[in-house]
Amino acid sequence: MTDEYPRDPAQPPSEPPAQPRMDEEAEEHHPETVLAGAGEFTSGEGLVAFAGLVLVATWLVFTILATEYLVYWTGLIMAVAAAVTPRVNRMTVEQIAPVSVVMKVLGYGIAVTGVFALLEDIRFEVYDEIWAVIAALLVYAASVMAFIGARQIKT
């Protein structure tokens, strides 16, 4: 109980420094809690963003790697925008238009592109190999998800 420096007996003993609470430490180490607008993400926007990710993954796997199926470039651009828009600062996006309107337009755009893909696939009979069928089904599923997500978004 010997200190390096003698303590004045008239002074009360100093209290140890307060330990930070566990939830404060958790907030400091998780960057997703810092993102502006992360709590305002709706399920419809999430569905459109997920549809965009499915389209991008389909393009990467079946167009770039396997060269079995061609994803429309217009649908791909809208898919990338739909996947990136929720992660961007909401105030930056809202300088153009409200995020809900942007996501709704992107969702309907992906859905229309999926309808054109279906019509062209039927016209040119791309269903000759199993990989092309799987890729086409993924594109159609993403288009339906984008349509359903766009319908759920309240503007």
DSSP file (Angstrom, degrees, kcal/mol; ACC not computed):
  #  RESIDUE AA STRUCTURE BP1 BP2  ACC     N-H-->O    O-->H-N    N-H-->O    O-->H-N    TCO  KAPPA ALPHA  PHI   PSI    X-CA   Y-CA   Z-CA
    1    1 A M              0   0    0      0, 0.0     2,-0.5     0, 0.0     0, 0.0   0.000 360.0 360.0 360.0  21.2    0.0    0.0    0.0
    2    2 A T        -     0   0    0      4,-0.0     2,-0.2     2,-0.0     3,-0.0  -0.805 360.0-155.5 -92.8 129.7    2.9    2.2   -0.5
    3    3 A D        -     0   0    0     -2,-0.5     4,-0.0     1,-0.1     0, 0.0  -0.608  24.6-122.7 -95.4 159.7    2.5    4.8   -3.2
    4    4 A E  S    S+     0   0    0     -2,-0.2    -1,-0.1     1,-0.2    -2,-0.0   0.897 105.5  40.0 -66.0 -39.0    5.4    6.4   -5.1
    5    5 A Y  S    S-     0   0    0     -3,-0.0    -1,-0.2     0, 0.0     2,-0.1  -0.934  96.2-117.3-112.3 130.3    4.1    9.8   -4.0
    6    6 A P        -     0   0    0      0, 0.0     2,-0.3     0, 0.0    -2,-0.0  -0.419  29.3-132.3 -67.9 141.3    2.8   10.2   -0.5
    7    7 A R        -     0   0    0     -2,-0.1    -4,-0.0     1,-0.0     3,-0.0  -0.726  17.3-113.6 -97.1 142.0   -0.9   11.2   -0.4
    8    8 A D    >   -     0   0    0     -2,-0.3     3,-1.2     1,-0.2    -1,-0.0  -0.622  21.2-143.7 -71.8 124.9   -2.2   14.0    1.8
    9    9 A P  T 3  S+     0   0    0      0, 0.0    -1,-0.2     0, 0.0    -2,-0.0   0.715  96.9  62.4 -66.4 -18.4   -4.4   12.3    4.5
   10   10 A A  T 3  S+     0   0    0      2,-0.1    -2,-0.0    -3,-0.0    -3,-0.0   0.755  90.9  79.2 -77.0 -23.7   -6.8   15.3    4.3
   11   11 A Q  S <  S-     0   0    0     -3,-1.2     3,-0.1     1,-0.1    -4,-0.0  -0.638  87.5-118.8 -85.0 139.4   -7.7   14.6    0.7
   12   12 A P        -     0   0    0      0, 0.0    -4,-0.1     0, 0.0    -2,-0.1  -0.432  43.4 -88.7 -70.5 153.7  -10.1   11.8   -0.1
   13   13 A P        -     0   0    0      0, 0.0     2,-0.1     0, 0.0    -6,-0.0  -0.354  48.0-109.7 -62.9 140.9   -8.7    9.0   -2.2
   14   14 A S        -     0   0    0     -3,-0.1    -3,-0.0     1,-0.1     0, 0.0  -0.457  30.8-119.9 -73.8 143.9   -9.1    9.6   -5.9
   15   15 A E        -     0   0    0     -2,-0.1     3,-0.1     1,-0.1    -1,-0.1  -0.542  30.9-102.9 -81.7 147.4  -11.5    7.4   -7.7
   16   16 A P        -     0   0    0      0, 0.0    -1,-0.1     0, 0.0     3,-0.1  -0.331  51.9 -85.7 -64.0 153.5  -10.3    5.3  -10.5
   17   17 A P        -     0   0    0      0, 0.0     2,-0.1     0, 0.0    -3,-0.0  -0.306  52.3 -98.5 -62.3 144.1  -11.2    6.6  -14.0
   18   18 A A        -     0   0    0     -3,-0.1    -3,-0.0     1,-0.1     0, 0.0  -0.405  34.9-129.7 -66.5 133.5  -14.6    5.7  -15.2
   19   19 A Q        -     0   0    0     -2,-0.1    -1,-0.1    -3,-0.1     3,-0.1  -0.651  26.2-110.9 -82.0 138.1  -14.6    2.8  -17.6
   20   20 A P        -     0   0    0      0, 0.0    -1,-0.1     0, 0.0     2,-0.0  -0.396  37.2-105.2 -67.8 147.5  -16.5    3.3  -20.8
   21   21 A R     >  -     0   0    0      1,-0.1     4,-1.7    -2,-0.1     3,-0.3  -0.326  25.5-116.9 -69.2 156.1  -19.7    1.2  -21.2
   22   22 A M  H  > S+     0   0    0      1,-0.2     4,-2.1     2,-0.2     5,-0.1   0.862 113.3  54.4 -64.2 -37.3  -19.5   -1.7  -23.5
   23   23 A D  H  > S+     0   0    0      1,-0.2     4,-1.8     2,-0.2    -1,-0.2   0.820 105.9  53.3 -71.0 -28.0  -22.2   -0.3  -25.9
   24   24 A E  H  > S+     0   0    0     -3,-0.3     4,-1.6     2,-0.2    -1,-0.2   0.903 109.8  48.2 -68.4 -40.6  -20.1    2.9  -26.3
   25   25 A E  H  X S+     0   0    0     -4,-1.7     4,-1.3     1,-0.2    -2,-0.2   0.894 109.6  53.1 -64.9 -38.3  -17.1    0.8  -27.3
   26   26 A A  H  X S+     0   0    0     -4,-2.1     4,-0.5     1,-0.2     3,-0.3   0.893 107.4  51.1 -64.8 -39.0  -19.2   -1.2  -29.7
   27   27 A E  H >< S+     0   0    0     -4,-1.8     3,-0.6     1,-0.2    -1,-0.2   0.851 106.6  55.3 -66.9 -33.2  -20.4    1.9  -31.4
   28   28 A E  H 3< S+     0   0    0     -4,-1.6    -1,-0.2     1,-0.2    -2,-0.2   0.820 110.7  44.1 -68.6 -29.9  -16.8    3.2  -31.8
   29   29 A H  H 3< S+     0   0    0     -4,-1.3    -1,-0.2    -3,-0.3    -2,-0.2   0.405  98.2  77.0 -99.2   1.6  -15.7    0.0  -33.6
   30   30 A H    X<  -     0   0    0     -3,-0.6     3,-1.3    -4,-0.5     4,-0.3  -0.910  56.1-170.0-115.8 105.1  -18.6   -0.4  -36.0
   31   31 A P  G >> S+     0   0    0      0, 0.0     3,-1.3     0, 0.0     4,-0.7   0.730  79.4  72.0 -68.1 -21.0  -18.4    2.0  -39.0
   32   32 A E  G 34 S+     0   0    0      1,-0.3     3,-0.3     2,-0.2     6,-0.1   0.756  91.2  59.1 -68.1 -20.9  -22.0    1.0  -40.2
   33   33 A T  G <4 S+     0   0    0     -3,-1.3    -1,-0.3     1,-0.2     6,-0.1   0.673 100.9  56.9 -77.6 -14.8  -23.4    2.9  -37.2
   34   34 A V  T <4 S+     0   0    0     -3,-1.3    -1,-0.2    -4,-0.3    -2,-0.2   0.698  79.3 110.8 -86.8 -20.7  -21.7    6.1  -38.4
   35   35 A L  S >< S-     0   0    0     -4,-0.7     3,-1.2    -3,-0.3     2,-0.3  -0.307  73.7-120.3 -60.5 131.0  -23.3    6.0  -41.9
   36   36 A A  T 3  S+     0   0    0      1,-0.2    54,-0.5     2,-0.1    -1,-0.1  -0.546  92.2   9.6 -73.3 131.8  -25.8    8.8  -42.3
   37   37 A G  T >  S+     0   0    0     -2,-0.3     3,-1.2    52,-0.1    -1,-0.2   0.539  82.3 129.4  82.1   6.8  -29.3    7.7  -43.0
   38   38 A A  G X  S+     0   0    0     -3,-1.2     3,-0.9     1,-0.3    -2,-0.1   0.820  72.7  54.3 -65.5 -28.8  -28.7    4.0  -42.4
   39   39 A G  G 3  S+     0   0    0     -4,-0.3    -1,-0.3     1,-0.2    -3,-0.1   0.619  98.8  63.7 -78.5 -12.2  -31.7    3.8  -40.1
   40   40 A E  G <  S+     0   0    0     -3,-1.2     2,-0.4     2,-0.1    -1,-0.2   0.272  71.0 124.5 -95.1  11.1  -34.0    5.3  -42.7
   41   41 A F    <   -     0   0    0     -3,-0.9     2,-0.2    -4,-0.1    -3,-0.0  -0.600  48.9-152.7 -76.6 121.6  -33.5    2.3  -45.1
   42   42 A T     >  -     0   0    0     -2,-0.4     4,-2.0     1,-0.1     5,-0.1  -0.487  23.9-115.3 -94.2 165.9  -36.9    0.8  -46.0
   43   43 A S  H  > S+     0   0    0      2,-0.2     4,-2.1     1,-0.2     5,-0.1   0.854 115.4  54.3 -69.4 -33.4  -37.6   -2.8  -47.0
   44   44 A G  H  > S+     0   0    0      2,-0.2     4,-2.1     1,-0.2    -1,-0.2   0.920 109.2  47.6 -64.9 -43.2  -38.7   -1.8  -50.5
   45   45 A E  H  > S+     0   0    0      1,-0.2     4,-2.6     2,-0.2    -2,-0.2   0.893 111.2  52.4 -63.0 -39.0  -35.4    0.0  -51.0
   46   46 A G  H  X S+     0   0    0     -4,-2.0     4,-2.5     2,-0.2    -2,-0.2   0.878 107.9  50.7 -64.4 -38.2  -33.6   -3.0  -49.7
   47   47 A L  H  X S+     0   0    0     -4,-2.1     4,-2.3     2,-0.2    -1,-0.2   0.904 111.5  47.3 -67.3 -41.0  -35.4   -5.3  -52.1
   48   48 A V  H  X S+     0   0    0     -4,-2.1     4,-2.1     2,-0.2    -2,-0.2   0.919 113.2  49.1 -64.9 -42.7  -34.5   -3.1  -55.1
   49   49 A A  H  X S+     0   0    0     -4,-2.6     4,-2.0     2,-0.2    -2,-0.2   0.901 111.3  49.5 -63.6 -40.6  -30.9   -2.9  -53.9
   50   50 A F  H  X S+     0   0    0     -4,-2.5     4,-2.4     2,-0.2    -1,-0.2   0.895 108.5  53.0 -65.8 -39.2  -30.8   -6.7  -53.5
   51   51 A A  H  X S+     0   0    0     -4,-2.3     4,-2.3     1,-0.2    -1,-0.2   0.896 108.1  51.9 -61.3 -39.2  -32.2   -7.1  -57.0
   52   52 A G  H  X S+     0   0    0     -4,-2.1     4,-2.3     1,-0.2    -2,-0.2   0.906 108.8  49.6 -62.8 -41.0  -29.5   -4.9  -58.3
   53   53 A L  H  X S+     0   0    0     -4,-2.0     4,-2.5     2,-0.2    -2,-0.2   0.885 109.2  52.1 -65.3 -37.9  -26.9   -7.0  -56.5
   54   54 A V  H  X S+     0   0    0     -4,-2.4     4,-2.5     2,-0.2    -2,-0.2   0.912 110.4  48.5 -64.0 -41.9  -28.4  -10.2  -58.1
   55   55 A L  H  X S+     0   0    0     -4,-2.3     4,-2.4     2,-0.2    -2,-0.2   0.913 111.9  48.5 -65.0 -41.8  -28.2   -8.6  -61.5
   56   56 A V  H  X S+     0   0    0     -4,-2.3     4,-2.5     2,-0.2    -2,-0.2   0.914 112.9  48.1 -64.2 -42.0  -24.6   -7.5  -61.0
   57   57 A A  H  X S+     0   0    0     -4,-2.5     4,-2.6     2,-0.2     5,-0.3   0.894 111.2  50.7 -65.4 -39.5  -23.6  -11.0  -59.8
   58   58 A T  H  X>S+     0   0    0     -4,-2.5     4,-2.7     2,-0.2     5,-0.7   0.915 110.9  49.2 -63.2 -42.3  -25.4  -12.6  -62.7
   59   59 A W  I  X>S+     0   0    0     -4,-2.4     5,-2.0     3,-0.2     4,-1.5   0.928 112.7  47.5 -62.2 -45.2  -23.6  -10.4  -65.1
   60   60 A L  I  <>S+     0   0    0     -4,-2.5     5,-1.8     3,-0.2    -2,-0.2   0.927 121.3  34.7 -62.4 -45.2  -20.2  -11.2  -63.5
   61   61 A V  I  <>S+     0   0    0     -4,-2.6     5,-2.1     3,-0.2     6,-0.2   0.953 129.4  28.0 -77.8 -50.0  -20.7  -14.9  -63.4
   62   62 A F  I  <5S+     0   0    0     -4,-2.7     6,-2.6    -5,-0.3     7,-1.7   0.709 129.6  33.1 -94.1 -20.3  -22.7  -15.6  -66.6
   63   63 A T  I  <<S+     0   0    0     -4,-1.5    -3,-0.2    -5,-0.7    -4,-0.1   0.851 129.1  28.5 -98.7 -47.0  -21.6  -12.8  -69.0
   64   64 A I  I   <S+     0   0    0     -5,-2.0    -3,-0.2     2,-0.1    -4,-0.1   0.952 132.3  26.9 -81.0 -51.6  -18.0  -12.1  -68.0
   65   65 A L  I   <S+     0   0    0     -5,-1.8    -3,-0.2    -6,-0.2    -4,-0.1   0.948 135.7  22.4 -80.8 -49.7  -16.8  -15.5  -66.7
   66   66 A A  S   <S-     0   0    0     -5,-2.1    -4,-0.2    -6,-0.2    -3,-0.1   0.656  81.6-146.8 -96.2 -16.3  -18.9  -18.1  -68.5
   67   67 A T        +     0   0    0     -6,-0.2    -4,-0.2     2,-0.1    -5,-0.1   0.878  61.7 121.0  47.4  45.8  -20.0  -16.1  -71.5
   68   68 A E        +     0   0    0     -6,-2.6     2,-0.3     1,-0.3    -5,-0.2   0.681  68.6  24.5-105.2 -24.8  -23.3  -18.0  -71.5
   69   69 A Y        -     0   0    0     -7,-1.7     2,-0.6   -11,-0.1    -1,-0.3  -0.999  67.8-134.6-148.1 142.0  -25.9  -15.2  -71.2
   70   70 A L        -     0   0    0     -2,-0.3     2,-0.4    -3,-0.1   -11,-0.1  -0.886  14.1-156.5-105.6 119.0  -25.9  -11.5  -72.0
   71   71 A V        -     0   0    0     -2,-0.6     5,-0.1   -12,-0.1    65,-0.0  -0.786  33.0-105.4 -89.8 132.9  -27.3   -9.1  -69.4
   72   72 A Y     >  -     0   0    0     -2,-0.4     4,-1.9     1,-0.1     5,-0.1  -0.276  18.9-136.9 -57.4 139.5  -28.6   -5.8  -70.8
   73   73 A W  H  > S+     0   0    0      2,-0.2     4,-2.4     1,-0.2     5,-0.2   0.828 103.9  55.6 -70.1 -30.5  -26.2   -2.9  -70.2
   74   74 A T  H  > S+     0   0    0      2,-0.2     4,-2.1     1,-0.2    -1,-0.2   0.925 110.2  45.3 -66.9 -42.1  -29.1   -0.6  -69.3
   75   75 A G  H  > S+     0   0    0      1,-0.2     4,-2.3     2,-0.2    -2,-0.2   0.866 111.9  53.2 -65.1 -35.9  -30.3   -3.0  -66.7
   76   76 A L  H  X S+     0   0    0     -4,-1.9     4,-2.4     2,-0.2    -2,-0.2   0.903 108.2  49.0 -67.6 -41.4  -26.8   -3.4  -65.4
   77   77 A I  H  X S+     0   0    0     -4,-2.4     4,-2.3     1,-0.2    -2,-0.2   0.924 114.0  46.0 -63.6 -44.3  -26.3    0.4  -65.1
   78   78 A M  H  X S+     0   0    0     -4,-2.1     4,-2.5     1,-0.2    -2,-0.2   0.872 111.4  53.4 -66.0 -35.4  -29.6    0.7  -63.2
   79   79 A A  H  X S+     0   0    0     -4,-2.3     4,-2.1     2,-0.2    -2,-0.2   0.914 109.5  46.9 -65.6 -42.9  -28.6   -2.4  -61.0
   80   80 A V  H  X S+     0   0    0     -4,-2.4     4,-2.0     2,-0.2     5,-0.2   0.922 113.6  48.7 -64.2 -42.9  -25.3   -0.8  -60.0
   81   81 A A  H  X S+     0   0    0     -4,-2.3     4,-2.5     1,-0.2    -2,-0.2   0.898 111.8  49.5 -63.6 -39.5  -27.1    2.5  -59.2
   82   82 A A  H  < S+     0   0    0     -4,-2.5    -1,-0.2     1,-0.2    -2,-0.2   0.855 112.7  47.2 -67.8 -34.5  -29.7    0.6  -57.2
   83   83 A A  H  < S+     0   0    0     -4,-2.1     4,-0.2    -5,-0.2    -1,-0.2   0.819 119.3  39.0 -75.9 -30.0  -27.0   -1.3  -55.3
   84   84 A V  H >X S+     0   0    0     -4,-2.0     3,-1.2    -5,-0.2     4,-0.8   0.809  98.4  74.9 -90.5 -32.3  -24.9    1.9  -54.6
   85   85 A T  G >< S+     0   0    0     -4,-2.5     3,-1.0     1,-0.3    -2,-0.1   0.858  93.1  51.6 -55.9 -44.0  -27.7    4.5  -53.8
   86   86 A P  G 34 S+     0   0    0      0, 0.0    -1,-0.3     0, 0.0     4,-0.1   0.779 109.1  52.4 -65.7 -22.5  -28.6    3.2  -50.3
   87   87 A R  G <4 S+     0   0    0     -3,-1.2    -2,-0.2    -4,-0.2     2,-0.2   0.603  93.2  89.2 -87.5 -11.9  -24.9    3.3  -49.3
   88   88 A V  S << S-     0   0    0     -3,-1.0     2,-0.1    -4,-0.8     5,-0.0  -0.528  99.5 -84.3 -83.3 152.7  -24.4    6.9  -50.4
   89   89 A N    >>  -     0   0    0     -2,-0.2     4,-1.6     1,-0.2     3,-0.8  -0.374  37.6-136.6 -56.1 125.6  -25.0    9.8  -48.0
   90   90 A R  H 3> S+     0   0    0    -54,-0.5     4,-2.6     1,-0.3    -1,-0.2   0.820 101.6  58.1 -59.2 -34.0  -28.8   10.5  -48.2
   91   91 A M  H 34 S+     0   0    0      1,-0.2     4,-0.5     2,-0.2    -1,-0.3   0.856 104.4  52.0 -67.7 -32.7  -28.3   14.2  -48.3
   92   92 A T  H X4 S+     0   0    0     -3,-0.8     3,-0.8     1,-0.2     4,-0.4   0.925 113.3  43.5 -66.9 -44.2  -26.1   13.9  -51.4
   93   93 A V  H >X S+     0   0    0     -4,-1.6     4,-1.9     1,-0.2     3,-1.7   0.881 106.8  61.0 -68.3 -38.0  -28.7   11.9  -53.2
   94   94 A E  T 3< S+     0   0    0     -4,-2.6    -1,-0.2     1,-0.3    -2,-0.2   0.566  87.7  72.4 -73.2  -5.9  -31.6   14.1  -52.1
   95   95 A Q  T <4 S+     0   0    0     -3,-0.8    -1,-0.3    -4,-0.5    -2,-0.2   0.790 109.5  34.5 -69.8 -27.4  -29.9   17.1  -53.9
   96   96 A I  T <4 S-     0   0    0     -3,-1.7    -2,-0.2     1,-0.4    -3,-0.1   0.918 139.3 -41.0 -86.8 -56.8  -31.1   15.3  -57.1
   97   97 A A  S  < S-     0   0    0     -4,-1.9    -1,-0.4     0, 0.0    -2,-0.1  -0.959  76.7 -67.2-163.5 162.4  -34.4   13.8  -55.8
   98   98 A P    >>  -     0   0    0      0, 0.0     4,-2.2     0, 0.0     3,-0.5  -0.332  46.8-122.0 -58.9 143.8  -35.7   12.1  -52.7
   99   99 A V  H 3> S+     0   0    0      1,-0.3     4,-2.8     2,-0.2     5,-0.3   0.862 111.4  56.8 -57.9 -38.0  -34.1    8.7  -52.2
  100  100 A S  H 3> S+     0   0    0      1,-0.2     4,-1.9     2,-0.2    -1,-0.3   0.889 108.4  46.8 -63.4 -37.7  -37.4    6.9  -52.3
  101  101 A V  H <> S+     0   0    0     -3,-0.5     4,-2.5     2,-0.2    -2,-0.2   0.915 112.4  49.9 -69.0 -42.7  -38.2    8.4  -55.7
  102  102 A V  H  X S+     0   0    0     -4,-2.2     4,-2.4     1,-0.2    -2,-0.2   0.929 113.5  45.4 -60.8 -45.9  -34.8    7.4  -57.1
  103  103 A M  H  X S+     0   0    0     -4,-2.8     4,-2.5     2,-0.2    -1,-0.2   0.863 111.8  52.4 -67.9 -34.8  -35.1    3.9  -55.8
  104  104 A K  H  X S+     0   0    0     -4,-1.9     4,-2.4    -5,-0.3     5,-0.2   0.926 111.1  46.4 -66.4 -44.0  -38.6    3.6  -57.1
  105  105 A V  H  X S+     0   0    0     -4,-2.5     4,-2.4     1,-0.2    -2,-0.2   0.916 113.8  48.7 -63.9 -43.3  -37.5    4.7  -60.6
  106  106 A L  H  X S+     0   0    0     -4,-2.4     4,-2.5    -5,-0.2    -2,-0.2   0.902 111.0  51.0 -63.7 -40.1  -34.6    2.4  -60.5
  107  107 A G  H  X S+     0   0    0     -4,-2.5     4,-2.0     2,-0.2    -2,-0.2   0.931 112.9  44.1 -63.1 -46.4  -36.8   -0.5  -59.4
  108  108 A Y  H  X S+     0   0    0     -4,-2.4     4,-2.5     2,-0.2    -1,-0.2   0.867 112.5  54.0 -67.0 -34.5  -39.3    0.0  -62.2
  109  109 A G  H  X S+     0   0    0     -4,-2.4     4,-2.3    -5,-0.2    -2,-0.2   0.916 108.6  47.8 -64.8 -42.4  -36.5    0.5  -64.7
  110  110 A I  H  X S+     0   0    0     -4,-2.5     4,-2.0     2,-0.2    -1,-0.2   0.894 111.7  51.6 -63.6 -39.0  -34.9   -2.9  -63.7
  111  111 A A  H  X S+     0   0    0     -4,-2.0     4,-1.8     2,-0.2    -2,-0.2   0.917 110.1  47.5 -65.3 -43.3  -38.4   -4.5  -64.0
  112  112 A V  H  X S+     0   0    0     -4,-2.5     4,-2.2     1,-0.2    -1,-0.2   0.903 110.8  52.1 -65.0 -40.3  -39.0   -3.1  -67.5
  113  113 A T  H  X S+     0   0    0     -4,-2.3     4,-2.1     1,-0.2    -1,-0.2   0.875 107.6  53.2 -62.7 -36.4  -35.5   -4.2  -68.6
  114  114 A G  H  X S+     0   0    0     -4,-2.0     4,-2.2     2,-0.2    -1,-0.2   0.861 106.4  51.9 -66.0 -35.9  -36.3   -7.7  -67.3
  115  115 A V  H  X S+     0   0    0     -4,-1.8     4,-2.4     2,-0.2    -2,-0.2   0.925 110.7  48.0 -65.5 -43.7  -39.5   -7.8  -69.4
  116  116 A F  H  X S+     0   0    0     -4,-2.2     4,-2.5     1,-0.2    -2,-0.2   0.882 110.2  52.7 -63.5 -36.7  -37.5   -6.8  -72.5
  117  117 A A  H  X S+     0   0    0     -4,-2.1     4,-2.5     2,-0.2    -1,-0.2   0.908 109.2  49.5 -63.8 -41.5  -34.9   -9.5  -71.6
  118  118 A L  H  X S+     0   0    0     -4,-2.2     4,-2.2     2,-0.2    -2,-0.2   0.936 112.2  47.3 -62.5 -46.7  -37.7  -12.1  -71.4
  119  119 A L  H  X S+     0   0    0     -4,-2.4     4,-2.2     1,-0.2    -2,-0.2   0.906 114.7  45.9 -63.7 -41.2  -39.2  -11.1  -74.7
  120  120 A E  H  X S+     0   0    0     -4,-2.5     4,-2.6     2,-0.2    -1,-0.2   0.876 110.3  53.8 -70.0 -36.1  -35.8  -11.1  -76.4
  121  121 A D  H  X>S+     0   0    0     -4,-2.5     5,-1.4    -5,-0.2     4,-0.6   0.888 111.5  45.8 -65.0 -37.8  -34.9  -14.5  -74.8
  122  122 A I  H  <5S+     0   0    0     -4,-2.2     3,-0.5     2,-0.2    -2,-0.2   0.912 113.7  49.8 -68.2 -41.9  -38.1  -16.0  -76.2
  123  123 A R  H  <5S+     0   0    0     -4,-2.2    -2,-0.2     1,-0.2    -1,-0.2   0.908 120.1  33.8 -64.4 -43.7  -37.5  -14.5  -79.6
  124  124 A F  H  <5S-     0   0    0     -4,-2.6    -1,-0.2    -5,-0.1    -2,-0.2   0.327 102.7-128.4 -99.5   7.9  -33.9  -15.6  -80.0
  125  125 A E  T  <5 +     0   0    0     -4,-0.6    -3,-0.2    -3,-0.5     3,-0.1   0.928  40.5 168.1  48.4  65.5  -34.3  -18.9  -78.1
  126  126 A V    > < +     0   0    0     -5,-1.4     2,-1.1     1,-0.2     3,-0.6   0.432  50.0  96.9 -85.7   1.7  -31.4  -18.6  -75.7
  127  127 A Y  T 3   +     0   0    0     -6,-0.3    -1,-0.2     1,-0.2    -2,-0.1  -0.203  46.2 110.8 -87.5  46.3  -32.6  -21.5  -73.6
  128  128 A D  T 3  S+     0   0    0     -2,-1.1     2,-0.3    -3,-0.1    -1,-0.2   0.722  74.2  41.0 -92.7 -22.3  -30.3  -24.1  -75.3
  129  129 A E  S <> S-     0   0    0     -3,-0.6     4,-1.8   -61,-0.1     3,-0.1  -0.904  79.5-122.5-125.6 155.4  -28.0  -24.7  -72.3
  130  130 A I  H  > S+     0   0    0     -2,-0.3     4,-2.4     1,-0.2     5,-0.2   0.852 111.1  55.5 -64.8 -34.9  -28.7  -25.1  -68.6
  131  131 A W  H  > S+     0   0    0      1,-0.2     4,-2.4     2,-0.2    -1,-0.2   0.871 107.1  49.8 -67.8 -35.9  -26.4  -22.2  -67.7
  132  132 A A  H  > S+     0   0    0      2,-0.2     4,-2.5     1,-0.2    -1,-0.2   0.880 110.6  50.6 -67.9 -36.9  -28.3  -19.9  -69.9
  133  133 A V  H  X S+     0   0    0     -4,-1.8     4,-2.5     2,-0.2    -2,-0.2   0.923 111.1  48.0 -66.1 -43.9  -31.5  -21.0  -68.4
  134  134 A I  H  X S+     0   0    0     -4,-2.4     4,-2.1     2,-0.2    -2,-0.2   0.926 113.3  47.8 -62.7 -44.8  -30.2  -20.5  -64.8
  135  135 A A  H  X S+     0   0    0     -4,-2.4     4,-2.2     1,-0.2    -2,-0.2   0.914 112.0  49.7 -63.0 -42.5  -28.9  -17.0  -65.8
  136  136 A A  H  X S+     0   0    0     -4,-2.5     4,-2.5     1,-0.2    -1,-0.2   0.912 110.0  50.6 -63.8 -41.7  -32.2  -16.1  -67.4
  137  137 A L  H  X S+     0   0    0     -4,-2.5     4,-2.5     1,-0.2    -1,-0.2   0.879 109.4  51.3 -64.2 -36.9  -34.1  -17.2  -64.4
  138  138 A L  H  X S+     0   0    0     -4,-2.1     4,-2.4     2,-0.2    -1,-0.2   0.904 110.5  48.7 -65.0 -40.7  -31.9  -15.1  -62.1
  139  139 A V  H  X S+     0   0    0     -4,-2.2     4,-2.1     2,-0.2    -2,-0.2   0.918 113.1  47.3 -65.1 -42.6  -32.5  -12.1  -64.3
  140  140 A Y  H  X S+     0   0    0     -4,-2.5     4,-2.3     2,-0.2    -2,-0.2   0.906 112.2  49.8 -65.8 -40.6  -36.2  -12.6  -64.2
  141  141 A A  H  X S+     0   0    0     -4,-2.5     4,-2.6     1,-0.2    -2,-0.2   0.909 110.7  49.6 -64.4 -41.4  -36.2  -13.2  -60.5
  142  142 A A  H  X S+     0   0    0     -4,-2.4     4,-2.5     2,-0.2    -1,-0.2   0.883 110.0  51.8 -64.2 -37.4  -34.2  -10.0  -60.0
  143  143 A S  H  X S+     0   0    0     -4,-2.1     4,-2.1     2,-0.2    -2,-0.2   0.904 111.0  46.6 -66.2 -40.8  -36.7   -8.1  -62.2
  144  144 A V  H  X S+     0   0    0     -4,-2.3     4,-2.7     2,-0.2     5,-0.2   0.914 112.3  50.5 -67.3 -41.9  -39.6   -9.3  -60.2
  145  145 A M  H  X S+     0   0    0     -4,-2.6     4,-2.7     1,-0.2    -2,-0.2   0.910 110.6  49.7 -61.2 -41.6  -37.9   -8.5  -56.9
  146  146 A A  H  X S+     0   0    0     -4,-2.5     4,-2.4     2,-0.2    -1,-0.2   0.899 111.6  48.8 -64.8 -39.7  -37.2   -5.0  -58.2
  147  147 A F  H  X S+     0   0    0     -4,-2.1     4,-2.1     2,-0.2    -2,-0.2   0.936 113.4  45.9 -64.8 -46.4  -40.8   -4.5  -59.2
  148  148 A I  H  X S+     0   0    0     -4,-2.7     4,-1.4     1,-0.2    -2,-0.2   0.910 113.9  49.4 -64.0 -42.0  -42.1   -5.7  -55.9
  149  149 A G  H  X S+     0   0    0     -4,-2.7     4,-1.0    -5,-0.2    -1,-0.2   0.900 110.1  50.7 -63.4 -41.0  -39.6   -3.5  -54.0
  150  150 A A  H  < S+     0   0    0     -4,-2.4     3,-0.4     1,-0.2    -1,-0.2   0.868 108.4  52.7 -66.1 -35.6  -40.6   -0.5  -56.1
  151  151 A R  H  < S+     0   0    0     -4,-2.1    -1,-0.2     1,-0.2    -2,-0.2   0.821 107.3  52.8 -67.9 -29.6  -44.2   -1.1  -55.4
  152  152 A Q  H  < S+     0   0    0     -4,-1.4     2,-0.3    -5,-0.2    -1,-0.2   0.706  85.8 100.6 -78.4 -20.3  -43.5   -1.2  -51.6
  153  153 A I     <  -     0   0    0     -4,-1.0     2,-0.5    -3,-0.4    -3,-0.0  -0.516  66.2-144.7 -74.1 126.1  -41.7    2.2  -51.6
  154  154 A K              0   0    0     -2,-0.3   -54,-0.1     1,-0.1    -2,-0.1  -0.774 360.0 360.0 -89.8 129.5  -43.9    5.0  -50.3
  155  155 A T              0   0    0     -2,-0.5    -1,-0.1   -55,-0.1   -54,-0.1   0.416 360.0 360.0-111.4 360.0  -43.2    8.4  -52.0
